[in-house]
Amino acid sequence: MTAARIRRLLPAPGSKGRRRRTAVLCGLLCTGLLGTAVAVAGGHGGHGGHGGGGGAARAVPRQGSAALARPVKPQQTGKSGTPAWDGKVRVIGDGSTSDTGPQPHQPTPQKLKPGEKPPQFVVFSWDGALENDDHLFSRFRKLAEQNDAHMTFFLSGIYLLPDGKRSLYKPPQHAPGASAIDFPTGEHIKWTLAELRQAWEDGDEIGTHFNGHFCAPDPGGGGNWSTADWESEISQAKSFVENWKTNTGFTDIPPLPFDYSKELAGGRAPCLEGQKNLLPAEKANGWRYDASSPGDFQIWPSKQDGVWNFPLQLMPYPDKDFQVLSMDFNFLYNQSGGDVTQGDPANYPAWEKQARQGYLNGFERAYNGSRAPLFIGNHFETWNGGIYMQAVADVVKDVCRRTGVRCVSFKELSDWLDVQDPAVLAKLRTLDPGESPDWSRFVK
């Protein structure tokens, strides 16, 4: 950590230059505890707890900055270097997926103009993406739609593979059919397919959380996988999406409306382990980004080996002089030691408020400072009575409609970064999180 990075790690929300000493909590969950964190997440969907969501009609999109203007209709032309869609829907393979043209409701990225302040990007992402009995996938998909937001749903491939066919999964360094998370029921697969279809049509991204969720201290966990192991895991994750009809026998369900081999642009490794050997496999598959880094400061992203690196981020912990990583489990760990069953319910209201304020601290520091994108990672879980779900929901409703804010997917953020002047991005990366320059002169 450099002195320049320490200077503004903890300005008060809304301030633009206040300096404070920080004791960064990075024995913290940056590596080891985050591994434990995601491992205890089990099936990423929990069992029991809170669901719901419901609510208001779809809101009228914001007007304002043209940096990411939403088209009213699906785009009919391809990106540079790719042919435009000819308007013909094509069913792929066994009918599990299909090419229905460019994804609807995608923003059009525009290059920053001289003197223009960058948009404040916020990415809400979800590990696992199973629609189970808690109905949290549908809750947050609807919440995104109601708040003019797009989200990234990282689908675990085996969530489309029934338990009776588990032997089709050949996990690296494990026996066929092994998994650290549960295989879904047929009903849950049907629910998940419906959510995946609607999420894509809403403009959300379907990324990957790979498959079996093997983590330390398992010696065969992702942290010890070779690039060839990761290539196998990627291939299988894609195959389970592209062949769910064959594997489930659900022939009366329409195909997913996207070609997964084209749409899949990135992922997050279970427990944030194994990025070094994962990156070459992702690059070989033409992926745009990786969200597997175990943590970094709130600074503008850069590429690793040609792939955008989108880490979890350190945010000011409310009323404390340390940082917390921007994922639900890290609040859980600080509040109840990672115990998902015995946190004292009497503390739930205060803990929920603390989690919500922690996310808002990270948002305000960037929004009033460097405008670096904010990455918030979550699981579809009801830990401590579902307070972390509610905290995130409150943040979505608070920030996504603010002036200059764009709640986007990782894929959409990659699109925007790719059209920027590399020299401008390099200059943005020199800013400390809470540092707000004279934007009229900063972008030239």
C-alpha positions, 0 to 999 in steps of 0.5 A: 500500500502506498502513502498516496493510497492511504491518504484518502481511504476514509474521508467522511461520506460526501467530503472531497479531501479529508484525510484520516489515518486508516488501519486497513483490515486486510488480514481481513478477508482479503484472502483466507477469510473470504475463502471461508466466507463463500465456502459456508455459503452452501448452495447460494440460495439458502433454505427458508428465510425471506423472499418477496420483492413485488412492487411498483410498476416499471419506472421511466428511465432517467434523462440526463447524461448521454454516457449510457443512454438506454435505447428503447428497442433492442439494438439491430446492429452488431458491435464493431467488427461483428455482422448485424443480426439478420432478424432470424431467430435460430434455435441452437443445439438441442433447443436449450438456447437460441439466438434471438438477436442483440440483447434488449435494453443495452446502453450505448457506451460513449467516450468521455468528452473534454471536461466531462465528469465520469458517470458513477457506475455501480455494479450489483452482482450475485454469486450462484443465481439459483431461484429456490424457495426463498425466491431471492433471484426473482426479488432482485431481478424485479428490484433492478427493473423497478429502479432502472438498474441492470445487474450481473447474475453469476450462474453456477452451471450445475444449477441447471443439472438435476441431481440424478444426472450429477455424474455428468459433472467431472470436477477437476481433482475430484470424483465425477458428481462431486460438489461442495454445493447442492444440485437443484431439484427439478422445480428449482431448475424450472424456476431458475430457467424462467428467471434467467430468461426474464433477466436477460430480456430485462437487460441483466447479464448472465455470467458464470460462477463456474460449477462445484464451488470447491474452496480451501482447505480442500486441496482440490479447491480452485486455488490449486487448479491449473489453467487446464483445470479451469478450461475444463470447468468453463467448458462444463459450465457452458455445456450445462447451460447449453444442454439443459433440455437433454439433461433434464428432459424438460422438452416443453419449456422454450429455449433460453433467448441467448447464445451463451457462447456469445453472451458469456463475458466473464465470471467470479471464481468460488471463494475468489480463489485461483485467479492467476491460472484462471485468467489465461483460460478466460482470455482463451475463451474471449472473455472481457473481464474477471471478478475473482480478485479477492479485494482492492481499493476503490480505484478505476479498473485496469486490465490483467493479461488483457482482461478487465479486473473487477475486484471486490473493494474496501469500503469504510466500515461504519463508525470504525477505523478500518475497511470492509470488503464489499460483499455481504459475507464480510459484514456477516463475519464482522457482526456475528463471526460468520455464524449464520444460525445463531446471530442474536436477533436483537442485533439484527436492526442495528446490523442491517443499518450498519451494512446499509451504511457501509455500502453507502459509505463506499458509494458516497466516497466515490460519488463525491470523489474519484467516481471509480466504479463501485462493485457490490457482491452478494449471495442469495442467502438469508443470513442473520434473518435476511438483513443483508438482502434488505440492506442491499435492496435499500442501497439499490433504491437509494443510489440507482436514481441519483443524478449521474449514477448508472447501475450497470452489469459488469459486461456493460461496464466493460463496454464503456471502458473499452471505448475510452481513451486509454490515457484518460483511464490511466489518469483516472487510476491516479486518483485516490478514492475520495479525491475529486479533481477539477473535472472541467480540466481533468479530462482533456 
